[in-house]
Structure formats: C-alpha cells, structure tokens
Amino acid sequence: MPDFQHLLLFMAAGWLLNLTPGPDVLYIVTNSLRSGARAGIVAGLGITAGCFVHIFGAAVGVGALLATSATAFTVLKWIGAAYLLWVGVKILFSRGAQKSTDLMAIAAAEPQRPLKAIFIGGFWTNVLNPKVAIFFLAFVPQFIAPDASNPAVAFALLGVLFNLNAIPINTGWALMAAWMAKREAVQRGMHWLDRAAGVMFIGFGIKLAMSDNPSAN
C-alpha cells in the first residue's frame, strides 16, 4: 500500500475522476432528474457494484503481469500511459458538460422505472464498459509499492478504496441533479473541473510512461 501522502493523492484523483461527467455520471443524473434523488443514489450503487467486477478481475490480471517478465510490464505500462494521456487530452479539450436543459430532455424521454431495474441498469452500464477495466489497469499500479509482497492483493485493496471513495461523489451527483430538476441551471464550475481533471490524467500518463519496472524478475 502507498504511504499516507500518496494515499491522499490517490483519493483526490478518484474524486476528480468521479466528478468528471461520463457515462456513469450521466446514468446517475438522468435517473435522479426523472425519478428523484433516491433513484439517482440507487443508480450510483448499481454502478459501484458493477465496478467491483472490474476491480477483482483486473486484480488477478495485474498480479500475474507484475509477477512476470519486464516485457509484460513494459507493454502494460505503455498501453496504460497512452490511455491516460488520451483521456486527459480528451477531457482537457472537451466542450464541457451538457447543459442542465439537455440532461432534462434526455431524462424526460424515458418513463420512470422501479428501483431494482435502476440498480441493475447501473450495474450493467459499468460492467459492460471495457474502458473501466482498462482505467484500473492503467491507474492503480502507479500506487503499488515496487517491493509489494502481493501486488494482486494491494491492487484489490486500492480498487476497493477507489470504489468506496466514489460513493459520496455519486450521491452528490444524484442530490445535485434532483435539485437541478427544479432550478434548472447549475453547471458553471464544470468547465474548470474538466480542465483540472484533464491536466491530472495527462500527468499520470507521463508519470506511468517514465516509471521503472516494479518486477525485478
């Protein structure tokens, strides 16, 4: 596990990621706009459950990769670095989040669903997105100590922390969307949030590209 300073950085990066609008956030927001804050919170919990599938699946793969040759690590490193740089550039030069009126139009196009269906929908929205698994493979290993005795366990623990760390943010998205459904305009800060997240992901991509092989085999 990383030291306290790097753990705080890990958590801050997780908050920024979950604050940045994407498919999961859109799912939470649209359900909250359509059916209220409780539906949005349930949508977020479904996404959290789906994310655990990626975490433990990736933990097994990362443990094996970090325990093998330098070539395997190098391949993972460059794929991960390229992905993080791509995400950062895409966010940095994006046009920002959708307007609240656009989101409400999306929400109004669908009828209300029971909470169970919303939870299951959130689960599959996350599980069926391969970019989530790629992100964990690219991001989490940067915070695993080079001398970790069991990289797979360290990866799983950090992944669980990342996922639980996202619950307050997802809940906040749901509550904000429910409030926005009545007041209709609250997106001014999203432009700068997107830029900050983009710069951070570019930095992580560069850091990963310059990192050494944690496996000395």
ChimeraX attribute file (.defattr): number of C-alpha atoms within 10 A of each C-alpha:
attribute: neighborCount
match mode: 1-to-1
recipient: residues
	/A:1	17
	/A:2	17
	/A:3	10
	/A:4	9
	/A:5	8
	/A:6	14
	/A:7	15
	/A:8	12
	/A:9	13
	/A:10	20
	/A:11	17
	/A:12	14
	/A:13	18
	/A:14	18
	/A:15	19
	/A:16	19
	/A:17	19
	/A:18	22
	/A:19	19
	/A:20	21
	/A:21	19
	/A:22	11
	/A:23	12
	/A:24	21
	/A:25	20
	/A:26	17
	/A:27	21
	/A:28	29
	/A:29	36
	/A:30	26
	/A:31	32
	/A:32	29
	/A:33	27
	/A:34	24
	/A:35	20
	/A:36	19
	/A:37	23
	/A:38	16
	/A:39	27
	/A:40	33
	/A:41	26
	/A:42	24
	/A:43	33
	/A:44	32
	/A:45	23
	/A:46	25
	/A:47	29
	/A:48	23
	/A:49	19
	/A:50	24
	/A:51	26
	/A:52	19
	/A:53	15
	/A:54	24
	/A:55	23
	/A:56	19
	/A:57	14
	/A:58	23
	/A:59	26
	/A:60	15
	/A:61	13
	/A:62	24
	/A:63	18
	/A:64	15
	/A:65	20
	/A:66	23
	/A:67	18
	/A:68	14
	/A:69	14
	/A:70	17
	/A:71	11
	/A:72	15
	/A:73	20
	/A:74	17
	/A:75	12
	/A:76	20
	/A:77	24
	/A:78	17
	/A:79	17
	/A:80	23
	/A:81	25
	/A:82	18
	/A:83	20
	/A:84	26
	/A:85	22
	/A:86	16
	/A:87	18
	/A:88	24
	/A:89	17
	/A:90	15
	/A:91	23
	/A:92	22
	/A:93	11
	/A:94	13
	/A:95	10
	/A:96	19
	/A:97	19
	/A:98	12
	/A:99	13
	/A:100	19
	/A:101	13
	/A:102	11
	/A:103	20
	/A:104	20
	/A:105	13
	/A:106	16
	/A:107	21
	/A:108	15
	/A:109	10
	/A:110	11
	/A:111	9
	/A:112	14
	/A:113	12
	/A:114	9
	/A:115	17
	/A:116	13
	/A:117	13
	/A:118	23
	/A:119	23
	/A:120	17
	/A:121	17
	/A:122	26
	/A:123	23
	/A:124	15
	/A:125	18
	/A:126	24
	/A:127	21
	/A:128	12
	/A:129	15
	/A:130	10
	/A:131	13
	/A:132	17
	/A:133	21
	/A:134	17
	/A:135	16
	/A:136	21
	/A:137	23
	/A:138	23
	/A:139	22
	/A:140	20
	/A:141	24
	/A:142	20
	/A:143	17
	/A:144	20
	/A:145	15
	/A:146	17
	/A:147	11
	/A:148	14
	/A:149	9
	/A:150	13
	/A:151	25
	/A:152	23
	/A:153	18
	/A:154	21
	/A:155	26
	/A:156	22
	/A:157	16
	/A:158	24
	/A:159	22
	/A:160	17
	/A:161	15
	/A:162	22
	/A:163	20
	/A:164	15
	/A:165	17
	/A:166	23
	/A:167	18
	/A:168	14
	/A:169	19
	/A:170	26
	/A:171	21
	/A:172	19
	/A:173	24
	/A:174	29
	/A:175	22
	/A:176	17
	/A:177	27
	/A:178	24
	/A:179	17
	/A:180	20
	/A:181	22
	/A:182	9
	/A:183	10
	/A:184	15
	/A:185	12
	/A:186	13
	/A:187	13
	/A:188	11
	/A:189	10
	/A:190	16
	/A:191	16
	/A:192	12
	/A:193	19
	/A:194	25
	/A:195	19
	/A:196	16
	/A:197	23
	/A:198	25
	/A:199	17
	/A:200	19
	/A:201	25
	/A:202	23
	/A:203	16
	/A:204	20
	/A:205	27
	/A:206	16
	/A:207	13
	/A:208	23
	/A:209	18
	/A:210	12
	/A:211	13
	/A:212	14
	/A:213	16
	/A:214	18
	/A:215	17
	/A:216	12
	/A:217	9
